[in-house]
Amino acid sequence: MTDIIADENETPQIYLITPSEIDLVTFPDTLARCLDAVDIACVRLSLGATDDTYIAKSADALRVTTHDRDVALVIDSHVLMVERLGLDGVHLSDAARTLKAVRKDLGADAIIGTNCYASRHNGMTACELGADYISFGPVGESNLGNGHRAELELFQWWSEMIEVPCVAEGALNEALIRTFAPHADFFGLGDEVWASDDPVETLRTFAAAMI
């Protein structure tokens, strides 16, 4: 399975985040059409549910779709489900606090990323502990989290000083993508895509803005 790695040509890649709730009848097909239309580096299963059975069924369905296309599938937070469900890794939301233990549990081959919000310090700490990528956000205006935006300066500094790839996510639009594209390795796109009438065409529009 392909790792999540930065593009050697320095063109950002898409890191696709699922809706918090998915229809297991229709969403795998929608995801397949997106993956077939646009190059996607990684998909993150990011469900709001806490029901193990629903999460497992969702992971099983999306694993077939992603792995058939050689796209990595990571799960949000649920570390114990990674190996059991045959996933490629986990996305943590606690910055660097549990990363060392998670790496020990999942091993060197697992993809482990973490959300460091707008904290340069947490990002550097996570890198030292072995994170494969760092996520910063929200980039745009959002009421989520603590309200602190990840500013352009953070990405400029990161791209110049740190080799570990970074993901820009949260309340993105075309203008923000164009502005941040020279300094971000990946753009985490979720609700920006799924809330649109045509997710495939929306992805194409965002992908074009990254060039």
C-alpha positions, 0 to 999 in steps of 0.5 A: 500500500502506498505511503502518504508522501510528498510529491517530488514535483512539489505540487500539493496532493489531496488528502480526502476526509470522509463525512462524519456520517456515511451511507454505506449503500451510496458513499463507497460508489461516490468515493470510487468516482472521486478516486477515479477522477482525481489523484488522491494521496490518502483517505481518512475515515472520520466518523462521528459515530461510536458504534463499533459495528458501524465503524467496522462496516464503513472501514470494510467498505472503504478499504476495498474502494481505496486499496483497489486504487492503491490509495492509503486509508487511515482512521481518525483516532481509533488506534485499536481498529487499525490492525483489526480492520486492515487499515494503513494507519491512524490520524490522531487529534491530540497533537503529540501526546500519544504518538510515541505509544501509538508508534510502539503499538502499530509499528514502523510501517503504519502511517501515523499523522496528527493534528497540531492545529496552529502550534509549531511547537506541537508539530516539531514535537510530533516530528521528533516522535516519528509522525509521518505527517502533521496536520495544521488547521483550520486554515479558513474561518471556522468555529471549530476547535479553539478558534485559532487559525493556522496562518500562512506564515506557519506553512511558509516556515514549515516548508522551509525548515521541516522535511516531514510533510504537512496537511492544510485543512479546515474551511478551505476554498479555492482562494486559500488553496491557491495562496497556501499551495506553494507551502503545503504538501497536502490539502485535507478536503472534507465538508468542502467536497461533500456539501457540494452538489457534485463532489467529483467536479468540486474536487477537480476544481480544488485540484486545479487550484493547487497547480 
